[in-house]
Amino acid sequence: MNYKKYIWIGNKISEKDMERLYRLKQETGKPITMIVAEAIGAYLLRRSGFTIKERS
């Protein structure tokens, strides 16, 4: 499958959001790329009409 090449998404993330991502990285021990990937996955699920339930 061929994907279009896009300008790096990080260029669109504000400094404030990057600070929040960094704090979340410190709290969870997850790399920022994994946090962003999870956020994108959740966004795409929500856009397709699925609901996301929090794990207890």
trRosetta pair geometry for C-beta under 8 A, 3 or more apart (Angstrom, degrees):
i j d omega theta_ij theta_ji phi_ij phi_ji
6 9 7.1 35 116 -55 125 79
7 11 6.0 -47 144 33 109 142
8 11 5.4 104 84 -15 85 98
9 12 5.8 -59 -172 33 55 109
9 13 7.2 58 137 -32 75 99
9 36 7.8 145 97 -179 134 138
10 13 5.4 -46 -152 17 49 116
13 17 5.1 -119 -174 87 88 124
13 18 5.5 106 129 -60 116 90
13 21 7.5 -5 180 -12 143 144
14 17 4.6 94 57 9 83 101
14 18 7.0 -144 96 -6 44 85
15 18 5.6 -53 -148 36 33 113
15 19 6.5 38 151 -22 64 101
16 19 5.7 -52 -154 32 32 113
16 20 6.7 30 149 -16 63 104
17 20 5.5 -52 -149 37 37 113
17 21 6.3 41 150 -21 67 103
18 21 5.4 -49 -145 36 34 114
18 22 6.3 38 153 -22 65 103
19 22 5.7 -53 -149 34 31 113
19 23 6.6 31 152 -17 64 103
20 23 5.7 -52 -149 36 33 111
20 24 6.4 34 152 -18 65 106
21 24 5.6 -56 -148 38 32 112
21 25 6.3 40 150 -25 65 103
21 32 5.2 63 156 -134 118 107
21 35 6.1 160 -150 94 92 144
21 36 7.3 15 -136 -60 135 91
22 25 5.4 -48 -150 31 33 117
22 26 6.6 35 151 -19 63 102
22 32 7.1 -21 -83 -82 53 123
23 26 5.6 -52 -152 34 34 113
23 27 6.4 30 152 -17 66 107
24 27 5.6 -55 -145 39 33 111
24 28 5.9 5 165 2 69 114
24 30 7.8 -33 135 57 88 103
24 35 5.8 110 113 -131 127 155
25 28 6.5 -69 -134 49 21 91
25 29 7.6 85 176 -87 54 6
25 30 6.3 -111 -128 74 62 62
25 31 6.8 14 -134 -147 112 20
25 32 5.2 -41 -75 -65 132 76
25 35 6.5 -104 -76 -18 78 142
26 29 7.9 19 -174 -66 19 45
28 35 7.2 129 58 -82 147 113
30 34 4.6 -110 175 80 108 128
30 35 5.5 126 105 -54 122 88
31 34 4.8 96 62 3 81 101
31 35 7.3 -148 99 -4 44 85
32 35 5.5 -54 -149 37 39 113
32 36 6.2 38 154 -18 70 105
33 36 5.8 -53 -146 39 31 111
33 37 6.2 35 153 -22 64 106
34 37 5.5 -51 -145 36 32 113
34 38 6.4 34 154 -19 64 103
35 38 5.8 -54 -151 35 30 111
35 39 6.4 30 151 -19 63 107
36 39 5.6 -54 -148 36 33 113
36 40 6.4 34 153 -20 66 104
37 40 5.8 -52 -147 35 31 111
37 41 6.4 34 153 -19 63 106
38 41 5.6 -54 -149 37 31 113
38 42 6.3 31 154 -18 65 106
39 42 5.8 -54 -147 37 31 110
39 43 6.2 33 153 -20 64 107
40 43 5.6 -54 -147 37 31 113
40 44 6.3 28 156 -17 65 107
41 44 5.9 -57 -147 38 28 108
41 45 6.4 29 155 -18 64 106
42 45 5.8 -54 -148 36 31 112
42 46 6.3 30 154 -18 65 107
42 52 5.5 9 -143 -76 93 165
43 46 5.8 -57 -149 37 29 110
43 47 6.3 28 154 -19 65 108
44 47 5.6 -53 -143 37 32 112
44 48 6.3 24 158 -15 64 109
45 48 6.0 -65 -150 40 29 104
45 50 4.5 -66 179 69 89 118
45 52 5.9 96 99 -65 136 104
46 50 6.9 -89 -82 69 29 68
46 51 7.6 50 -110 -114 70 37
46 52 6.5 -52 -67 -12 90 111
